[in-house]
Amino acid sequence: MAKKAVATLQTGDKEKYVKVVRMVKSPKTGAYMFAEEMLPQTQADAALKK
């Protein structure tokens, strides 16, 4: 059986990370696309207000 590889984003400072997905409009085509970022939990609210 295959083993599952689990990636963790913890470095040792015990800071929690969250995945932030925003919908942004492309300047070239005008279509919407999704921008994904991995940010510390403390900066997630500020990133969503951009």
A tleap script that builds the chain and sets N, CA, C and O, in Angstrom:
source leaprc.protein.ff14SB
mol = sequence {
  NMET ALA LYS LYS ALA VAL ALA THR LEU GLN
  THR GLY ASP LYS GLU LYS TYR VAL LYS VAL
  VAL ARG MET VAL LYS SER PRO LYS THR GLY
  ALA TYR MET PHE ALA GLU GLU MET LEU PRO
  GLN THR GLN ALA ASP ALA ALA LEU LYS CLYS
}
set mol.1.N position { 0.837 -1.183 0.000 }
set mol.1.CA position { 0.000 0.000 0.000 }
set mol.1.C position { 0.881 1.245 0.000 }
set mol.1.O position { 1.986 1.243 0.542 }
set mol.2.N position { 0.376 2.290 -0.610 }
set mol.2.CA position { 1.130 3.538 -0.696 }
set mol.2.C position { 0.951 4.349 0.581 }
set mol.2.O position { -0.111 4.343 1.203 }
set mol.3.N position { 2.009 5.040 0.947 }
set mol.3.CA position { 1.946 5.921 2.111 }
set mol.3.C position { 1.524 7.313 1.656 }
set mol.3.O position { 1.850 7.753 0.553 }
set mol.4.N position { 0.810 7.977 2.509 }
set mol.4.CA position { 0.426 9.351 2.217 }
set mol.4.C position { 1.516 10.286 2.710 }
set mol.4.O position { 1.987 10.158 3.840 }
set mol.5.N position { 1.912 11.209 1.878 }
set mol.5.CA position { 2.900 12.206 2.274 }
set mol.5.C position { 2.156 13.440 2.768 }
set mol.5.O position { 1.365 14.033 2.035 }
set mol.6.N position { 2.411 13.815 3.994 }
set mol.6.CA position { 1.730 14.956 4.580 }
set mol.6.C position { 2.744 16.071 4.755 }
set mol.6.O position { 3.723 15.929 5.488 }
set mol.7.N position { 2.505 17.164 4.086 }
set mol.7.CA position { 3.413 18.319 4.177 }
set mol.7.C position { 2.890 19.270 5.239 }
set mol.7.O position { 1.712 19.625 5.248 }
set mol.8.N position { 3.767 19.672 6.120 }
set mol.8.CA position { 3.386 20.654 7.126 }
set mol.8.C position { 4.134 21.942 6.849 }
set mol.8.O position { 5.239 21.934 6.306 }
set mol.9.N position { 3.524 23.032 7.224 }
set mol.9.CA position { 4.120 24.337 6.979 }
set mol.9.C position { 4.639 24.958 8.268 }
set mol.9.O position { 4.832 26.171 8.342 }
set mol.10.N position { 4.862 24.144 9.266 }
set mol.10.CA position { 5.361 24.661 10.528 }
set mol.10.C position { 6.880 24.639 10.506 }
set mol.10.O position { 7.497 23.666 10.073 }
set mol.11.N position { 7.473 25.728 10.982 }
set mol.11.CA position { 8.922 25.847 10.938 }
set mol.11.C position { 9.558 25.639 12.304 }
set mol.11.O position { 10.744 25.318 12.376 }
set mol.12.N position { 8.833 25.806 13.355 }
set mol.12.CA position { 9.392 25.679 14.682 }
set mol.12.C position { 8.974 26.831 15.561 }
set mol.12.O position { 9.077 26.758 16.785 }
set mol.13.N position { 8.500 27.901 14.937 }
set mol.13.CA position { 8.031 29.033 15.719 }
set mol.13.C position { 6.566 28.863 16.101 }
set mol.13.O position { 5.984 29.742 16.736 }
set mol.14.N position { 5.975 27.751 15.723 }
set mol.14.CA position { 4.593 27.386 16.067 }
set mol.14.C position { 3.569 28.385 15.543 }
set mol.14.O position { 2.501 28.543 16.135 }
set mol.15.N position { 3.880 29.051 14.454 }
set mol.15.CA position { 2.950 29.991 13.855 }
set mol.15.C position { 2.060 29.236 12.870 }
set mol.15.O position { 2.559 28.473 12.043 }
set mol.16.N position { 0.776 29.440 12.953 }
set mol.16.CA position { -0.188 28.757 12.091 }
set mol.16.C position { -0.274 29.479 10.748 }
set mol.16.O position { -0.256 30.708 10.688 }
set mol.17.N position { -0.365 28.705 9.686 }
set mol.17.CA position { -0.499 29.260 8.345 }
set mol.17.C position { -1.875 28.912 7.791 }
set mol.17.O position { -2.428 27.854 8.092 }
set mol.18.N position { -2.417 29.806 6.986 }
set mol.18.CA position { -3.706 29.592 6.344 }
set mol.18.C position { -3.555 29.853 4.844 }
set mol.18.O position { -2.670 30.591 4.413 }
set mol.19.N position { -4.422 29.243 4.076 }
set mol.19.CA position { -4.426 29.447 2.633 }
set mol.19.C position { -5.476 30.501 2.307 }
set mol.19.O position { -6.653 30.336 2.628 }
set mol.20.N position { -5.043 31.588 1.667 }
set mol.20.CA position { -5.926 32.686 1.308 }
set mol.20.C position { -6.157 32.620 -0.194 }
set mol.20.O position { -5.205 32.647 -0.973 }
set mol.21.N position { -7.416 32.534 -0.600 }
set mol.21.CA position { -7.781 32.482 -2.017 }
set mol.21.C position { -8.609 33.727 -2.318 }
set mol.21.O position { -9.678 33.933 -1.742 }
set mol.22.N position { -8.099 34.553 -3.231 }
set mol.22.CA position { -8.802 35.771 -3.622 }
set mol.22.C position { -9.167 35.696 -5.094 }
set mol.22.O position { -8.448 35.088 -5.887 }
set mol.23.N position { -10.284 36.311 -5.462 }
set mol.23.CA position { -10.670 36.390 -6.860 }
set mol.23.C position { -10.244 37.761 -7.371 }
set mol.23.O position { -10.687 38.787 -6.854 }
set mol.24.N position { -9.381 37.776 -8.390 }
set mol.24.CA position { -8.870 39.032 -8.953 }
set mol.24.C position { -9.203 39.095 -10.430 }
set mol.24.O position { -9.317 38.070 -11.101 }
set mol.25.N position { -9.356 40.305 -10.922 }
set mol.25.CA position { -9.689 40.515 -12.329 }
set mol.25.C position { -8.409 40.726 -13.123 }
set mol.25.O position { -7.566 41.536 -12.737 }
set mol.26.N position { -8.257 40.009 -14.226 }
set mol.26.CA position { -7.080 40.120 -15.072 }
set mol.26.C position { -7.118 41.445 -15.832 }
set mol.26.O position { -8.141 41.779 -16.430 }
set mol.27.N position { -6.018 42.206 -15.819 }
set mol.27.CA position { -6.011 43.478 -16.544 }
set mol.27.C position { -6.016 43.307 -18.061 }
set mol.27.O position { -6.492 44.185 -18.781 }
set mol.28.N position { -5.493 42.186 -18.551 }
set mol.28.CA position { -5.439 41.965 -20.004 }
set mol.28.C position { -6.793 41.575 -20.576 }
set mol.28.O position { -7.295 42.222 -21.494 }
set mol.29.N position { -7.386 40.506 -20.027 }
set mol.29.CA position { -8.586 39.950 -20.635 }
set mol.29.C position { -9.867 40.370 -19.942 }
set mol.29.O position { -10.943 40.299 -20.537 }
set mol.30.N position { -9.770 40.804 -18.701 }
set mol.30.CA position { -10.971 41.169 -17.962 }
set mol.30.C position { -11.633 39.981 -17.287 }
set mol.30.O position { -12.637 40.144 -16.594 }
set mol.31.N position { -11.089 38.797 -17.478 }
set mol.31.CA position { -11.648 37.595 -16.858 }
set mol.31.C position { -11.184 37.511 -15.400 }
set mol.31.O position { -10.143 38.056 -15.032 }
set mol.32.N position { -11.961 36.834 -14.601 }
set mol.32.CA position { -11.595 36.652 -13.201 }
set mol.32.C position { -10.757 35.402 -13.039 }
set mol.32.O position { -10.988 34.393 -13.705 }
set mol.33.N position { -9.776 35.477 -12.141 }
set mol.33.CA position { -8.949 34.317 -11.836 }
set mol.33.C position { -8.705 34.306 -10.331 }
set mol.33.O position { -8.965 35.292 -9.642 }
set mol.34.N position { -8.211 33.197 -9.837 }
set mol.34.CA position { -8.014 33.030 -8.412 }
set mol.34.C position { -6.534 33.126 -8.067 }
set mol.34.O position { -5.699 32.471 -8.692 }
set mol.35.N position { -6.214 33.945 -7.069 }
set mol.35.CA position { -4.849 34.086 -6.574 }
set mol.35.C position { -4.789 33.404 -5.207 }
set mol.35.O position { -5.537 33.760 -4.296 }
set mol.36.N position { -3.895 32.424 -5.071 }
set mol.36.CA position { -3.768 31.674 -3.830 }
set mol.36.C position { -2.451 32.015 -3.155 }
set mol.36.O position { -1.414 32.112 -3.812 }
set mol.37.N position { -2.496 32.198 -1.830 }
set mol.37.CA position { -1.306 32.511 -1.054 }
set mol.37.C position { -1.341 31.734 0.257 }
set mol.37.O position { -2.412 31.459 0.796 }
set mol.38.N position { -0.176 31.386 0.758 }
set mol.38.CA position { -0.055 30.803 2.088 }
set mol.38.C position { 0.517 31.897 2.993 }
set mol.38.O position { 1.645 32.346 2.791 }
set mol.39.N position { -0.260 32.320 3.984 }
set mol.39.CA position { 0.137 33.419 4.855 }
set mol.39.C position { 0.008 33.009 6.314 }
set mol.39.O position { -0.767 32.111 6.645 }
set mol.40.N position { 0.768 33.666 7.189 }
set mol.40.CA position { 0.551 33.456 8.619 }
set mol.40.C position { -0.859 33.917 8.993 }
set mol.40.O position { -1.401 34.844 8.390 }
set mol.41.N position { -1.432 33.270 9.975 }
set mol.41.CA position { -2.810 33.551 10.347 }
set mol.41.C position { -3.007 35.002 10.779 }
set mol.41.O position { -4.094 35.553 10.605 }
set mol.42.N position { -1.985 35.617 11.330 }
set mol.42.CA position { -2.105 37.003 11.781 }
set mol.42.C position { -2.189 37.984 10.617 }
set mol.42.O position { -2.729 39.077 10.783 }
set mol.43.N position { -1.671 37.627 9.446 }
set mol.43.CA position { -1.683 38.529 8.291 }
set mol.43.C position { -2.810 38.245 7.317 }
set mol.43.O position { -2.948 38.958 6.324 }
set mol.44.N position { -3.622 37.224 7.569 }
set mol.44.CA position { -4.653 36.819 6.621 }
set mol.44.C position { -5.732 37.881 6.471 }
set mol.44.O position { -6.171 38.144 5.351 }
set mol.45.N position { -6.170 38.497 7.557 }
set mol.45.CA position { -7.221 39.518 7.466 }
set mol.45.C position { -6.754 40.731 6.687 }
set mol.45.O position { -7.525 41.306 5.919 }
set mol.46.N position { -5.508 41.129 6.872 }
set mol.46.CA position { -4.987 42.282 6.157 }
set mol.46.C position { -4.868 41.992 4.659 }
set mol.46.O position { -5.080 42.889 3.842 }
set mol.47.N position { -4.537 40.769 4.291 }
set mol.47.CA position { -4.396 40.408 2.879 }
set mol.47.C position { -5.752 40.392 2.178 }
set mol.47.O position { -5.825 40.699 0.988 }
set mol.48.N position { -6.816 40.044 2.880 }
set mol.48.CA position { -8.128 39.996 2.263 }
set mol.48.C position { -8.720 41.390 2.069 }
set mol.48.O position { -9.624 41.561 1.252 }
set mol.49.N position { -8.235 42.376 2.796 }
set mol.49.CA position { -8.759 43.740 2.669 }
set mol.49.C position { -8.131 44.514 1.535 }
set mol.49.O position { -8.545 45.642 1.265 }
set mol.50.N position { -7.135 43.943 0.852 }
set mol.50.CA position { -6.479 44.618 -0.272 }
set mol.50.C position { -7.440 44.808 -1.410 }
set mol.50.O position { -7.069 45.359 -2.446 }
savepdb mol mol.pdb
quit
